[in-house]
Amino acid sequence: MGADILFPFVIPALVGISKGKSREGRITKSFKRFVPQNIFITRPNIALNKKASSAMKRFFVCSCFYSHNFFLKKYNTHVVFTSEQQLLDQYLKTLRNKGCATEDQIKEVLNEIKKELHRRETLGQAYLERRKLIQEKYIPKHPQIFRLKENFLSPDFISLVKFCKDSKNTCSDVIKKIQDGPAEKCYTLPVFTEEYCKLMLEELEHFEDSDCPKARPNTMNNYGLLLNEIGFDEEFLIPLREKYLQPITAHLFPDCGGDDLDSHKAFVVKYKMGEDLDLNFHYDNAEVTINVALGKDFTGGDLYFGDMRTKHNAQSQYKDYQHVKYTGLLHRGQHMHGAKPIQSGERYNLIIWMRSSKIRNKLCPMCDNEPELVETAGFGDGFTKQEEVINICAI
């Protein structure tokens, strides 16, 4: 597989960036161990040429990552948390109406939020430590599947990509060629071959059975895997996004960054009796999402779609989507959706949240404010900052 450390090999000269302000001269411990021989320093606010930008781009999270969107599954509620008093002042009535009635239940909620906050605060360092252990210990069952090859992809998918790359074809031509999904601007398309999906499932189960450390895929799913941690990013997911998915999304979602998806978060979710059964109504932290059914037999688990989050209301009409093996569903990340409970069997889905810094740098989709940038490892939440990159070894 080879190493696939996600973050660019850059020494951060700027840490704790907030709305263009910075503190110079500090290097986070998380990055020190991974700096290669060619050392780079960064200088903010100087425009990059496009080639350098794509090669050396650094990614950030918005500071709201540490205060917003704490999901309380027991009460089907997302909350903002900055302090205990703020939480009680803002949400106590709502929580009591949803059954959080006793002091012990309130304490349970506070402990749950603080535990999640600690996970977020230590996420970068924990990722680096897990990734190092996995690289040292994990022996893949099917090492050939970690490098993308065209014979992993459905012939119909490859044909669609070629059609989209043909400059003679317009957005309207592509929309006519692709199959409509359950709601407005939702589209279905074959992605992988049956054989590749079976190999990926075997690999995922092989990793699940190993003693390697594992992280939950997101705040709403407790079962599944982060694909970057087991080696799928560098030679599989990045080329899949750049060479195959973006030519399609550029036609289908030009208004929300589909032509400039420069980062992603990819994970597999797993639903099974006795584990996660369903997924509450939500929107994704993405500009464009693709959801691919990897296989396995199950009943139930249909997706349902409402409106875009900015238009959602209690009278929204929901439209269902039944999963089709080896088929992907493309939709806008801000399109509200959920998953109904699985009734039997197991469901595995590959989810790729694709992000456009061109779009989200203007407005954070999670707090609806101008993003306050905080340094992190990997792709972060897809925010970027323009920087000039200087190779000091060449000076």
C-alpha positions in Angstrom: 0.0 0.0 0.0 2.7 2.5 1.0 2.2 5.3 3.4 -0.7 7.6 2.8 -0.3 10.3 5.5 -3.0 12.8 4.4 -1.6 16.1 5.3 0.9 17.9 3.0 4.4 17.7 4.3 4.6 21.3 5.5 5.9 22.7 8.7 3.1 24.9 10.0 4.5 28.4 10.6 1.1 29.5 11.5 -1.0 27.9 14.3 -4.4 28.9 15.7 -5.4 31.0 12.7 -8.6 33.0 13.3 -10.0 35.2 10.5 -6.6 35.9 9.0 -4.8 36.5 12.3 -1.9 34.2 13.3 0.7 33.4 15.9 4.1 32.8 14.3 7.0 30.6 15.2 5.2 27.6 16.7 5.1 24.1 15.2 2.6 21.6 16.5 3.8 18.4 18.0 1.4 16.4 15.8 3.4 17.3 12.7 7.0 17.1 13.9 7.4 13.4 13.5 6.3 13.4 9.9 8.3 16.2 8.3 10.4 14.8 5.4 13.8 16.0 4.3 12.5 18.7 2.0 11.3 21.2 4.4 8.8 23.9 3.5 7.7 27.0 5.3 4.5 28.9 4.5 3.6 32.5 4.2 0.0 33.6 4.2 -2.1 35.9 2.0 0.0 35.7 -1.2 -1.7 34.1 -4.2 -0.5 30.8 -5.4 -0.4 29.6 -9.0 -3.0 26.8 -9.5 -0.4 24.0 -9.9 1.4 24.9 -6.6 -1.9 25.3 -4.8 -3.1 21.8 -5.6 0.2 20.3 -4.7 0.8 22.1 -1.4 -2.6 23.1 -0.1 -3.1 23.0 3.6 -6.5 22.3 5.1 -8.2 23.5 8.3 -11.3 23.0 10.4 -13.6 25.9 11.4 -13.5 26.7 15.1 -17.2 25.7 15.4 -16.0 22.1 15.2 -15.3 22.5 18.9 -18.7 24.0 19.8 -21.4 23.1 17.3 -23.4 20.1 16.2 -23.1 17.8 19.2 -25.6 15.1 18.5 -27.6 13.6 21.4 -29.1 10.5 19.8 -31.2 9.6 22.8 -33.1 12.9 22.4 -32.7 13.3 18.6 -31.2 16.7 19.0 -28.1 18.6 17.9 -26.8 21.2 20.3 -24.2 24.0 20.6 -22.0 23.7 23.6 -19.7 26.5 24.9 -20.3 26.0 28.7 -22.6 24.1 31.0 -24.6 27.3 31.8 -25.0 28.1 28.1 -26.3 24.6 27.4 -28.9 24.8 30.2 -30.0 28.3 29.3 -30.4 27.4 25.6 -31.6 23.8 25.6 -33.0 22.8 29.0 -36.6 23.3 28.0 -36.1 21.4 24.7 -34.4 18.6 26.4 -37.1 18.3 29.1 -39.8 18.2 26.4 -37.9 15.3 24.8 -37.8 13.3 28.0 -34.6 14.5 29.7 -36.4 15.3 32.9 -34.1 14.4 35.9 -30.8 15.8 37.2 -29.1 12.5 36.5 -30.3 12.6 32.9 -28.9 16.2 32.6 -25.6 15.1 34.0 -25.6 12.2 31.5 -26.0 14.6 28.7 -23.2 16.9 29.9 -20.9 13.9 30.3 -21.7 12.8 26.8 -21.0 16.2 25.3 -17.7 16.6 27.2 -16.6 13.2 26.1 -17.3 14.1 22.5 -15.6 17.5 22.9 -12.5 15.7 24.2 -12.5 13.4 21.2 -12.7 16.4 18.8 -9.9 18.2 20.7 -7.6 15.2 20.4 -8.7 14.1 17.0 -5.6 15.1 15.1 -3.1 13.5 17.5 -5.2 10.4 17.9 -5.4 10.0 14.1 -1.7 10.2 13.7 -1.1 7.6 16.5 -3.7 5.2 15.0 -2.4 5.6 11.5 1.2 4.8 12.7 0.0 1.7 14.5 -2.0 0.5 11.5 0.9 1.0 9.1 3.1 -1.0 11.4 0.7 -3.8 12.2 -2.0 -4.3 9.6 -1.5 -6.8 6.8 -4.1 -6.4 4.1 -6.0 -9.4 2.8 -6.3 -7.9 -0.7 -3.4 -5.4 -1.0 -4.2 -4.9 -4.7 -7.5 -3.1 -4.1 -5.8 -0.1 -2.4 -4.6 1.3 -5.8 -7.4 2.4 -8.2 -7.6 0.6 -11.5 -10.2 1.0 -14.2 -11.2 -2.6 -14.1 -12.5 -1.9 -10.5 -15.1 0.4 -12.0 -18.3 -0.3 -13.8 -18.0 0.0 -17.6 -21.1 2.2 -17.6 -19.4 4.5 -15.0 -16.3 4.8 -17.1 -18.5 5.5 -20.2 -20.3 8.3 -18.3 -17.0 9.8 -17.1 -15.7 9.9 -20.7 -19.0 11.5 -21.8 -18.6 14.2 -19.2 -15.0 14.9 -20.2 -16.0 15.5 -23.8 -16.1 19.3 -24.2 -18.9 19.0 -26.7 -21.3 17.8 -24.1 -23.2 20.2 -21.9 -24.7 20.0 -18.4 -28.1 19.3 -20.0 -26.6 16.5 -22.1 -25.1 14.9 -19.0 -28.4 15.2 -17.0 -30.3 13.5 -19.9 -27.8 10.6 -19.8 -27.8 10.0 -16.1 -30.6 8.4 -14.1 -32.6 10.6 -11.7 -32.7 9.7 -8.1 -35.5 10.1 -5.5 -35.5 13.9 -5.2 -34.4 17.1 -7.0 -30.7 17.0 -8.1 -30.3 13.4 -6.8 -28.8 11.0 -9.3 -28.0 7.3 -9.4 -25.1 5.7 -11.2 -23.2 2.4 -11.2 -19.7 2.9 -9.7 -17.8 -0.3 -8.9 -18.0 -3.8 -10.3 -19.6 -6.5 -8.2 -16.2 -8.2 -7.9 -14.5 -5.1 -6.5 -17.3 -4.5 -3.9 -16.9 -8.1 -2.7 -13.1 -7.7 -2.3 -13.6 -4.4 -0.4 -16.1 -5.9 1.9 -13.7 -8.8 2.7 -11.0 -6.3 3.4 -13.2 -4.2 5.7 -14.3 -7.3 7.6 -10.6 -8.4 7.8 -9.7 -5.1 9.3 -12.6 -5.2 11.7 -11.4 -8.6 12.9 -7.8 -7.3 13.5 -6.6 -5.9 16.8 -5.7 -2.5 15.1 -7.2 0.6 16.6 -10.4 1.8 15.0 -12.3 5.1 15.0 -16.0 5.8 14.5 -16.7 7.2 11.1 -18.6 10.3 12.4 -20.6 11.7 15.3 -23.9 9.9 14.2 -22.5 6.4 13.3 -21.0 4.1 15.9 -20.1 1.3 13.5 -18.0 1.6 10.4 -14.5 2.6 9.4 -12.6 5.7 8.3 -11.0 4.7 5.0 -8.0 7.1 5.2 -6.8 5.3 8.3 -6.4 1.9 6.6 -4.7 3.2 3.5 -7.3 4.0 0.8 -6.7 7.7 0.3 -3.5 8.4 -1.7 -3.8 5.9 -4.5 -7.6 5.1 -4.5 -9.9 7.8 -3.1 -8.0 10.9 -4.3 -7.7 9.7 -7.9 -11.3 8.5 -7.8 -12.4 12.0 -6.8 -10.2 13.9 -9.1 -10.2 11.8 -12.3 -13.6 10.2 -12.2 -16.1 11.8 -9.9 -15.3 15.5 -10.4 -15.9 15.4 -14.2 -19.4 14.2 -13.4 -20.1 16.6 -10.5 -18.8 19.5 -12.5 -21.8 19.1 -14.8 -24.4 18.1 -12.1 -23.5 20.5 -9.3 -21.7 23.6 -10.7 -23.5 25.9 -8.3 -22.2 24.2 -5.2 -18.5 23.6 -6.1 -18.9 20.4 -8.1 -16.3 21.7 -10.5 -13.7 22.2 -7.8 -13.8 19.4 -5.2 -10.4 19.6 -3.6 -10.8 17.4 -0.5 -13.0 14.7 1.0 -13.8 12.6 4.0 -14.5 8.9 3.1 -15.9 6.3 5.4 -17.9 3.1 5.5 -21.0 2.9 7.6 -22.4 -0.4 8.9 -26.0 -1.2 10.0 -26.8 -4.5 11.7 -29.4 -5.8 14.2 -28.0 -5.1 17.7 -25.8 -2.3 16.4 -26.6 0.9 14.5 -30.1 0.5 12.9 -31.0 3.8 11.4 -29.7 7.4 10.9 -31.5 10.5 12.1 -32.5 13.3 9.7 -29.5 15.4 9.0 -27.3 17.1 6.3 -23.7 16.3 5.5 -20.6 18.4 6.1 -20.0 18.3 2.3 -20.7 20.1 -0.9 -21.4 16.9 -2.7 -22.0 13.4 -1.3 -21.8 10.0 -3.0 -23.3 7.0 -1.2 -22.5 3.6 -2.7 -24.2 0.3 -1.6 -21.3 -2.2 -1.3 -23.5 -5.3 -1.1 -24.7 -7.7 1.6 -28.3 -8.8 1.9 -30.7 -6.8 4.1 -34.2 -5.5 4.4 -35.3 -2.1 5.4 -32.8 0.7 5.7 -34.2 2.9 2.9 -33.0 6.5 2.7 -35.5 9.4 2.8 -34.9 12.9 1.5 -36.6 16.2 2.4 -35.7 19.7 1.3 -32.4 21.5 1.4 -31.5 22.5 4.9 -32.2 26.2 4.3 -35.7 25.4 3.1 -36.6 22.7 5.5 -39.9 22.9 7.4 -42.2 20.6 9.3 -44.5 20.2 6.3 -41.7 18.9 4.0 -42.6 15.9 1.8 -40.2 13.0 2.2 -39.1 10.9 -0.8 -37.7 7.4 -0.3 -34.7 5.7 -2.0 -34.1 1.9 -1.9 -30.5 0.9 -2.1 -29.3 -0.9 -5.2 -26.1 -3.1 -4.8 -22.9 -1.6 -6.3 -24.8 1.6 -7.3 -24.0 5.1 -6.1 -26.4 7.9 -5.2 -25.1 11.5 -5.8 -26.7 14.4 -4.0 -25.9 17.8 -2.6 -24.4 17.6 0.9 -26.9 20.2 2.3 -29.9 18.1 1.1 -31.6 16.9 4.3 -31.9 13.1 4.5 -31.9 10.1 6.9 -32.0 6.3 6.9 -34.9 4.2 8.1 -34.2 1.2 10.4 -32.8 -1.9 9.0 -35.1 -4.9 9.5 -32.7 -7.8 8.9 -29.2 -8.6 7.6 -26.3 -6.2 7.3 -25.9 -3.0 5.2 -22.5 -1.6 4.3 -22.3 1.7 2.4 -19.3 3.7 1.2 -19.8 7.4 1.8 -17.6 10.1 0.4 -18.2 13.7 1.5 -16.6 15.8 -1.2 -15.7 19.4 -0.3 -14.9 22.5 -2.2 -12.8 25.1 -0.4 -13.9 27.6 -3.0 -17.4 27.4 -1.6 -16.9 26.7 2.1 -14.1 29.3 2.6 -16.9 31.9 2.2 -19.3 30.4 4.7 -19.0 27.5 7.0 -21.9 25.1 6.3 -22.0 24.0 10.0 -22.3 27.4 11.7 -23.3 29.6 8.8 -20.5 32.1 9.7 -17.3 33.1 8.0 -15.0 30.2 9.0 -12.4 30.8 11.8 -9.6 28.5 10.7 -7.9 26.2 13.1 -4.9 24.0 12.1 -5.4 20.3 11.9 -4.0 17.1 10.3 -5.2 15.7 7.0 -8.0 17.3 5.0 -9.6 18.7 8.1 -13.1 19.9 7.2 -11.9 21.2 3.8 -11.2 24.8 4.5 -8.0 26.4 3.0 -6.0 29.5 3.3 -3.9 31.0 0.5 -0.2 30.7 1.2 3.1 31.1 -0.6 5.2 28.0 -0.3 9.0 28.4 -0.3 11.4 25.4 -0.4 14.2 26.6 1.9 16.4 23.7 0.7 16.6 25.4 -2.7 17.7 28.7 -1.3 
